[in-house]
Amino acid sequence: MQSDPAATATGPIPRIHAPVRDDWLALVDEPLLLTGLPVIDAHHHLWDRPHHRYLADEHLRDLGTVPAVRATVYVQCRSSYHADGPEELRPTGEVRFARETAERVRHADPSGPEVCRAVVAAPDLTLGDRVDAVLDAMEEEAGGRLRGARNQTAWHADPAVTSSPFPSNADRLLDPAFQAGARRLARRDLSLDVWAYHSQLRQVRTLALACPDTTVVVDHMGGPLGVGPYAHTRAEVRAAWTRGMAELARLPNVRVKLSGAGLRVLGFRLDERPAPPDSAVLSSLLSPMVETCLDLFGPERCMFASNFPVDKGMFSYRVLWNAFARTTAALSRTEREHLFHRTADSVYRMGLAASAAVTPVSQEQPRD
């Protein structure tokens, strides 16, 4: 089994994502503002790449800065694919890697956060009905953790707009075979994560309409772009993105992850500052997008997530969750529960909501 197929793409990786600089991140240290609510981190990755290692030890150090995190959702990132065997079964290696990580962490600390409690894998959905054999193999490897699928779908014609060393193609979301594979997920109560840019939201809508029984999770707030041809058109992007998200909000099978502010394609360029942002600065950037998503979808269809380690090149784990706390300070307790754990718990069937020992929300208010 190879460590990571991305190892052959040594050039693009540091250019696509902001490199993690621990000394730079350490320039901002602030107390934890998020207390009293259990948290599910609904989207993170683990990998060992030539330019960056982020495995269980590194992830646990980040989780330790936000003790409220009870569990996490591992999302595919091409880690530990099988190096040989049938091509369609090679992504099964990543499921084994996530399950073994979960078991090792749980054995080492049974009372700690449940890392990789849910796994979003990468079966090739363009196999259509034939994807069932791959899903069978993944479920066998997952040890009861398989909860969804995600394929490479983010695409733009301009090479300046890229967020992966493994680009998709222009119309994968519209491919009848891909849609057939997505429909097969619903038969197993598996969801479909979709990472697409705001310029693709109409295609996401077409996909969601074609798969009405499949829960479609729109990753990273629907990708409002801020680079390439969109670098100086933020108002126009905001209007187009809002229209696209409003159309998706009308479909009952769509959910949204409020994450991804550290992606370079969103154009915030936080890594170019002399010091990383604190939570007040990050909240000011996040709030307009989060508020729009909440207005359109409601808290019960939205969930917070870190997208670490990708976003770690822009801000620290604690700063991110403090920013989420600031952004939601005026919401009711029930609304915050949905955002911080209940929506993710429902979509990924994690079983935490019923057992969570929820303590009263802290009266400490975010400080500007």
C-alpha positions as CSV (number, residue, x, y, z in Angstrom):
1,M,0.0,0.0,0.0
2,Q,1.5,3.4,-0.9
3,S,1.5,6.3,1.5
4,D,-0.2,8.7,-0.8
5,P,-0.8,8.8,-4.6
6,A,-0.4,12.6,-4.3
7,A,3.3,12.0,-3.6
8,T,3.9,12.0,-7.4
9,A,2.5,15.5,-7.6
10,T,5.2,17.2,-5.6
11,G,5.1,20.4,-7.5
12,P,1.4,21.5,-7.4
13,I,0.7,20.7,-3.7
14,P,2.4,23.6,-2.0
15,R,1.1,26.0,-4.7
16,I,-2.5,25.0,-4.4
17,H,-2.8,25.1,-0.6
18,A,-1.1,27.6,1.7
19,P,1.8,25.8,3.5
20,V,1.4,25.3,7.2
21,R,3.8,27.5,9.2
22,D,3.6,26.6,12.9
23,D,5.8,29.5,14.0
24,W,3.6,32.0,12.0
25,L,0.4,30.5,13.5
26,A,1.9,30.8,17.0
27,L,1.9,34.6,16.6
28,V,-1.8,34.6,17.6
29,D,-2.8,33.0,20.8
30,E,-6.3,33.6,22.3
31,P,-8.5,31.9,24.9
32,L,-11.1,29.4,23.9
33,L,-14.5,31.1,23.4
34,L,-16.5,28.1,22.5
35,T,-17.6,26.3,25.6
36,G,-20.7,24.4,26.7
37,L,-21.5,22.9,23.3
38,P,-20.4,19.5,21.9
39,V,-18.7,19.8,18.5
40,I,-18.5,17.5,15.6
41,D,-15.8,18.5,13.1
42,A,-17.7,17.6,10.0
43,H,-14.8,17.7,7.5
44,H,-11.1,17.0,7.8
45,H,-8.3,15.1,6.1
46,L,-5.3,13.1,7.1
47,W,-2.2,12.6,4.9
48,D,1.5,12.1,4.6
49,R,2.7,14.1,1.6
50,P,6.2,15.2,0.6
51,H,5.6,18.7,1.6
52,H,3.4,18.1,4.7
53,R,2.5,15.5,7.2
54,Y,-0.9,15.6,9.0
55,L,-1.7,12.3,10.6
56,A,-3.4,11.4,13.8
57,D,-0.8,12.9,16.1
58,E,-0.9,16.3,14.3
59,H,-4.7,16.2,14.2
60,L,-5.0,15.3,17.9
61,R,-2.8,18.3,18.8
62,D,-5.2,20.6,17.0
63,L,-8.2,18.9,18.6
64,G,-6.6,19.4,22.0
65,T,-6.9,23.1,21.6
66,V,-10.7,22.8,21.3
67,P,-11.7,20.2,23.9
68,A,-15.4,20.5,22.9
69,V,-14.7,18.4,19.8
70,R,-16.4,15.1,20.4
71,A,-15.9,13.4,17.0
72,T,-14.8,14.0,13.5
73,V,-15.7,13.1,9.9
74,Y,-12.9,12.0,7.7
75,V,-13.3,13.0,4.1
76,Q,-11.4,11.4,1.2
77,C,-8.2,13.0,0.1
78,R,-6.5,10.1,-1.8
79,S,-4.5,8.9,1.3
80,S,-3.2,5.3,1.3
81,Y,-4.8,4.0,-1.8
82,H,-3.9,0.4,-2.6
83,A,-0.9,0.5,-4.9
84,D,-2.1,-2.5,-7.0
85,G,-5.2,-4.6,-7.7
86,P,-8.3,-3.5,-9.7
87,E,-8.3,0.3,-10.3
88,E,-11.8,0.7,-9.0
89,L,-10.9,-1.0,-5.7
90,R,-7.8,1.0,-4.9
91,P,-9.7,3.8,-3.0
92,T,-10.7,1.0,-0.6
93,G,-7.2,1.4,0.9
94,E,-8.1,4.9,2.2
95,V,-11.1,3.5,4.0
96,R,-8.9,0.9,5.7
97,F,-6.5,3.7,6.6
98,A,-9.2,5.8,8.2
99,R,-10.7,2.9,10.1
100,E,-7.3,1.8,11.4
101,T,-6.6,5.4,12.5
102,A,-9.9,5.5,14.3
103,E,-9.3,2.3,16.1
104,R,-5.7,3.2,17.1
105,V,-6.8,6.6,18.5
106,R,-9.7,5.1,20.4
107,H,-7.6,2.3,21.9
108,A,-5.0,4.9,23.1
109,D,-7.6,7.2,24.7
110,P,-11.1,5.7,25.1
111,S,-12.4,8.9,26.6
112,G,-10.9,11.3,24.0
113,P,-12.4,12.6,20.8
114,E,-13.6,9.9,18.3
115,V,-11.4,10.7,15.3
116,C,-12.8,9.4,12.0
117,R,-16.0,8.2,13.6
118,A,-17.6,8.7,10.2
119,V,-15.8,8.2,6.8
120,V,-16.6,9.8,3.5
121,A,-14.9,7.6,0.9
122,A,-14.1,7.9,-2.8
123,P,-15.8,5.2,-4.8
124,D,-15.8,6.1,-8.5
125,L,-19.4,7.0,-9.0
126,T,-19.1,7.0,-12.8
127,L,-19.2,3.2,-12.4
128,G,-23.0,3.8,-12.1
129,D,-24.8,0.7,-10.9
130,R,-21.5,-1.2,-10.9
131,V,-20.3,0.9,-7.9
132,D,-22.2,-1.5,-5.6
133,A,-19.3,-3.9,-5.6
134,V,-16.9,-1.1,-4.6
135,L,-19.2,0.0,-1.8
136,D,-19.5,-3.5,-0.6
137,A,-15.7,-3.7,-0.2
138,M,-15.6,-0.3,1.4
139,E,-18.3,-1.2,4.0
140,E,-16.3,-4.3,4.8
141,E,-13.2,-2.3,5.4
142,A,-14.9,0.6,7.3
143,G,-15.9,-1.3,10.4
144,G,-19.3,0.4,10.5
145,R,-17.9,3.9,9.8
146,L,-18.8,4.4,6.1
147,R,-21.2,7.3,5.8
148,G,-20.8,8.8,2.4
149,A,-18.9,9.4,-0.8
150,R,-17.1,12.2,-2.6
151,N,-15.4,12.4,-6.0
152,Q,-13.3,15.0,-7.7
153,T,-15.9,17.5,-9.1
154,A,-14.5,21.0,-8.7
155,W,-13.6,22.4,-12.1
156,H,-12.9,25.7,-13.9
157,A,-11.6,26.4,-17.3
158,D,-9.1,29.0,-16.0
159,P,-5.9,27.2,-14.7
160,A,-5.6,29.9,-12.0
161,V,-8.7,28.4,-10.4
162,T,-7.7,25.1,-8.9
163,S,-7.9,23.5,-5.5
164,S,-6.6,20.0,-6.1
165,P,-3.6,18.4,-7.8
166,F,-6.2,16.0,-9.3
167,P,-8.6,18.1,-11.4
168,S,-12.0,17.0,-12.4
169,N,-13.6,17.5,-15.8
170,A,-16.1,20.1,-16.9
171,D,-19.3,18.1,-16.7
172,R,-18.8,15.2,-14.2
173,L,-21.8,16.4,-12.2
174,L,-24.0,16.1,-15.3
175,D,-22.6,12.7,-16.3
176,P,-25.6,10.2,-16.4
177,A,-23.3,7.5,-15.1
178,F,-22.1,9.7,-12.2
179,Q,-25.7,10.5,-11.3
180,A,-26.6,6.8,-11.4
181,G,-23.8,6.1,-9.0
182,A,-25.0,8.9,-6.7
183,R,-28.5,7.4,-6.7
184,R,-27.0,4.1,-5.6
185,L,-25.7,5.8,-2.4
186,A,-29.3,6.4,-1.2
187,R,-30.0,2.7,-1.1
188,R,-27.3,2.4,1.6
189,D,-28.2,5.6,3.4
190,L,-25.0,7.1,2.3
191,S,-24.7,10.8,1.5
192,L,-22.8,12.6,-1.3
193,D,-20.3,15.3,-0.5
194,V,-19.8,17.7,-3.5
195,W,-17.0,20.2,-3.7
196,A,-17.8,22.6,-6.5
197,Y,-17.2,26.3,-7.2
198,H,-19.9,28.9,-7.3
199,S,-19.7,28.8,-11.1
200,Q,-20.9,25.1,-11.0
201,L,-23.8,25.5,-8.6
202,R,-26.3,25.1,-11.4
203,Q,-24.8,21.7,-12.2
204,V,-25.0,20.8,-8.5
205,R,-28.7,21.7,-8.6
206,T,-29.2,19.4,-11.7
207,L,-27.4,16.6,-9.8
208,A,-29.5,17.0,-6.7
209,L,-32.7,17.0,-8.7
210,A,-31.6,13.8,-10.5
211,C,-30.9,12.1,-7.1
212,P,-33.8,13.2,-4.9
213,D,-33.3,10.4,-2.4
214,T,-29.6,11.1,-1.9
215,T,-28.5,13.7,0.7
216,V,-26.2,16.1,-1.2
217,V,-23.8,18.0,1.1
218,V,-22.4,21.1,-0.5
219,D,-18.8,21.5,0.7
220,H,-17.1,24.8,1.7
221,M,-20.1,27.1,1.4
222,G,-20.5,26.5,-2.3
223,G,-17.1,27.8,-3.2
224,P,-17.5,31.6,-3.9
225,L,-14.4,32.2,-5.9
226,G,-11.9,35.0,-5.4
227,V,-9.0,34.2,-7.6
228,G,-8.3,34.3,-11.4
229,P,-11.1,36.0,-13.3
230,Y,-12.9,36.6,-9.9
231,A,-10.0,38.3,-8.1
232,H,-11.5,41.7,-8.4
233,T,-15.2,41.0,-8.8
234,R,-16.3,40.1,-5.3
235,A,-19.7,41.8,-5.5
236,E,-20.6,40.1,-8.7
237,V,-19.4,36.7,-7.3
238,R,-21.5,37.3,-4.2
239,A,-24.6,38.0,-6.2
240,A,-24.1,34.9,-8.5
241,W,-23.2,32.7,-5.5
242,T,-26.3,33.8,-3.6
243,R,-28.6,33.1,-6.6
244,G,-27.0,29.6,-6.9
245,M,-27.3,28.8,-3.3
246,A,-30.9,30.1,-3.2
247,E,-31.8,27.6,-5.9
248,L,-30.1,24.8,-4.0
249,A,-31.9,25.7,-0.8
250,R,-35.3,25.0,-2.5
251,L,-34.2,21.3,-2.7
252,P,-34.9,19.4,0.5
253,N,-32.1,16.9,0.0
254,V,-29.3,19.5,0.1
255,R,-27.1,20.4,3.1
256,V,-24.2,22.8,3.4
257,K,-20.8,22.7,5.1
258,L,-19.8,26.1,6.5
259,S,-16.0,25.6,6.0
260,G,-13.2,26.3,3.5
261,A,-12.4,30.0,4.3
262,G,-8.7,28.9,4.2
263,L,-8.9,27.6,0.6
264,R,-6.8,29.8,-1.7
265,V,-9.5,29.8,-4.4
266,L,-11.7,31.8,-2.1
267,G,-9.2,34.6,-2.4
268,F,-8.9,35.9,1.2
269,R,-5.0,35.6,1.1
270,L,-4.7,35.4,4.8
271,D,-1.4,33.7,4.5
272,E,0.1,36.8,3.0
273,R,-0.3,38.8,6.3
274,P,2.6,39.4,8.7
275,A,0.5,37.6,11.4
276,P,-2.4,35.2,11.1
277,P,-5.9,36.5,11.7
278,D,-7.4,36.3,15.1
279,S,-11.0,35.1,15.5
280,A,-12.5,38.6,15.3
281,V,-10.9,39.1,11.9
282,L,-11.8,35.7,10.7
283,S,-15.4,36.1,11.9
284,S,-15.8,39.3,10.0
285,L,-14.8,37.5,6.8
286,L,-17.0,34.4,7.5
287,S,-20.1,36.2,8.8
288,P,-21.6,37.4,5.4
289,M,-21.3,34.0,3.9
290,V,-22.5,32.1,7.0
291,E,-25.4,34.5,7.5
292,T,-26.5,34.0,3.9
293,C,-26.4,30.2,4.2
294,L,-28.3,30.4,7.4
295,D,-31.0,32.6,5.9
296,L,-31.4,30.3,2.9
297,F,-31.0,26.8,4.5
298,G,-31.6,27.4,8.2
299,P,-29.3,26.1,10.9
300,E,-30.8,22.6,10.8
301,R,-29.3,22.1,7.2
302,C,-25.9,23.7,7.9
303,M,-22.9,22.4,9.8
304,F,-19.5,23.8,10.8
305,A,-16.3,22.0,9.8
306,S,-12.5,22.8,9.8
307,N,-11.3,21.5,6.4
308,F,-7.9,20.9,8.2
309,P,-5.1,20.6,7.3
310,V,-5.9,22.5,4.1
311,D,-7.2,25.6,5.9
312,K,-4.4,25.4,8.5
313,G,-2.2,27.4,6.2
314,M,-4.4,30.4,6.9
315,F,-5.4,30.2,10.6
316,S,-5.2,27.9,13.6
317,Y,-7.8,25.4,14.8
318,R,-8.8,27.3,17.9
319,V,-9.0,30.6,16.0
320,L,-11.4,29.0,13.5
321,W,-13.8,27.6,16.2
322,N,-13.6,30.8,18.1
323,A,-14.6,32.6,14.9
324,F,-17.6,30.2,14.6
325,A,-18.5,31.1,18.2
326,R,-18.4,34.8,17.5
327,T,-20.4,34.5,14.3
328,T,-23.2,32.6,16.0
329,A,-23.2,34.5,19.3
330,A,-26.6,36.0,18.7
331,L,-28.3,32.7,17.8
332,S,-30.4,30.6,20.1
333,R,-29.0,27.6,21.8
334,T,-31.0,25.2,19.5
335,E,-29.7,27.0,16.4
336,R,-26.1,26.7,17.6
337,E,-26.6,23.0,18.5
338,H,-27.6,22.3,14.9
339,L,-24.5,24.1,13.5
340,F,-22.0,22.7,15.9
341,H,-23.1,19.1,16.1
342,R,-26.7,18.1,15.4
343,T,-26.8,18.5,11.6
344,A,-23.5,16.6,11.2
345,D,-24.7,14.0,13.6
346,S,-27.9,13.5,11.5
347,V,-26.3,13.5,8.1
348,Y,-23.4,11.2,9.0
349,R,-25.5,9.1,11.5
350,M,-22.9,9.4,14.2
351,G,-25.1,8.7,17.2
352,L,-23.8,11.5,19.4
353,A,-26.9,13.7,19.8
354,A,-28.8,11.3,22.0
355,S,-25.8,10.6,24.2
356,A,-24.2,14.0,24.4
357,A,-24.0,15.3,27.9
358,V,-24.9,18.9,26.9
359,T,-24.0,21.5,29.5
360,P,-25.4,25.0,29.7
361,V,-23.9,27.4,27.2
362,S,-21.2,29.5,28.8
363,Q,-22.1,33.1,29.5
364,E,-18.7,34.2,28.4
365,Q,-19.3,36.3,25.3
366,P,-16.9,36.7,22.4
367,R,-14.7,39.8,22.9
368,D,-13.9,42.1,20.0
